[in-house]
């Protein structure tokens, strides 16, 4: 540990550069992913504001277990099938994927298409199931 501290002191410019890169990467990834909700926040949004869950996993994975009343539109087909979500334009949408990494791309696509209140669920269905929340098969 002392050697790391000595390295950082002796090479403060290099250390500062690396710290700047890490901060920039974190900010970029956060901005790319869009706003996120926990599974509890998703439940409250659906119950209080009639939020709509959009599950972007493939059909087979969706059928193995999904959130009640979730609409399944695989990410690969989302751009072509975005018209299916037109009737939910005024409602808050929450995008769900398997582990929370692909949903950011879908959130950006929906925001670019004019949907105002779009979020993603952090942790995806893996987090949902880990917390023991109900899934429909």
N, C-alpha and C positions, 0 to 999 in steps of 0.2 A: 504494500500500500504506500509506503514511503517513497518507493521508486516512481509510482504513478504521480504523486504530488511533485516530486522533483522534476519529472518530465514536463508536467504542465507548467511549472514555474520557468524552467529553462527554455521552453518552446511555447511561450504564451501567444505568439501570433498564430502558430499552427493550431493550438488548442482553441483559440477564439474563432478561427475559421471553421473548425469542425463543429463547435457549438452553434455557430450561425447556420451551418448547413442542416443540422438536426432540427433546429427551431423552424427553419424554412420548410423542411420536409413535413413536419407535424402540422404546420399551418396549411400547407397545400393539401394534404390528405384530409384534413378536417373540412376545408372548404369544398373539396370535391365530393365528399360524402353527403353533404347537406345536413339538415338538423335531424337529430335522432331522439327516439323515445324509448323508455324502458318498457318491458312487458306490462307493468302496472299502469304506466301512463297511457299505453295503448288501450288497455281495458277501460280506463276512465274516459278516454276520448271517444271510444265506441259507445259507451253507455250514456254519456252526457251530451255529446255533440253529434251523435249518429255518424261517427267516423266510418270509413270504408277501408277494409283491409284488402290489399292487392298482393297476392302471392305470386312471385315471379319464378318459382321453381318449376322444373319440368312436370308434366302431367303425372307420371308414375310416382315421383317423390311426393307430389301434392296429395295423391290418393292414399299414400301410406300414412298420412296424418297432417291435418291443417287446422287453422283457426276457424271457428264457427263463422259461417257466412262469408268467408274469404273468397275473393274472385281470383281465379287462376288464369293468368296470362303469362306464359313463359317469357323470360327476358328477350330471347332471340326473336319473338314475334310481337313484342310490345309496340314497336313503332308502327307496325301494320295494323294492329288491333286496338290502337288507342281510342278509336271511335266508340268502342264498347264502353268506355268510361265517361263519355260525354254527359250522361245523365247524372253523374256524380261530381260534376265540375264545381258546384257550390259547396260540396261537403269536404271535410278534411280527409285526405287519403294517407294511408300508411302503407309503405312498401315493405314486404317481408321476403327474405331469401333464406337460405339454409343457415349460414353463420354470420350474416350481416355485412359481407364484403361486396356483394354484387348489387345490393339495393341502392347504393349511392348513384350508380349509373342510371338506374331507372328513375330515381328522384329527379335528377337533372333533366332527363328526357321529358318527364311530365311537366316540370316547371317551364321548360322551353315551349311546351305545347299549350301553355296558358293556365294550367292548374295552379291555383294560388297557394293552397294549404296542403303541401306535400311533405311528408316526413318519412323516415325509415325507422324500423325497429332495430335497436342495437342488439347484437347477439343472434338475431334471426330465430328460426324455429328451434335451433339447438338450445338457445337460452330459454325459450318458452317451455320446452319439454323438461329442461333441467330444473326449472322452478316448479314443476309438477302441475302446470296449468293445463286445462282440458284441450284436447285435440280430437277432431272428428276424423274418422276413417271411412 
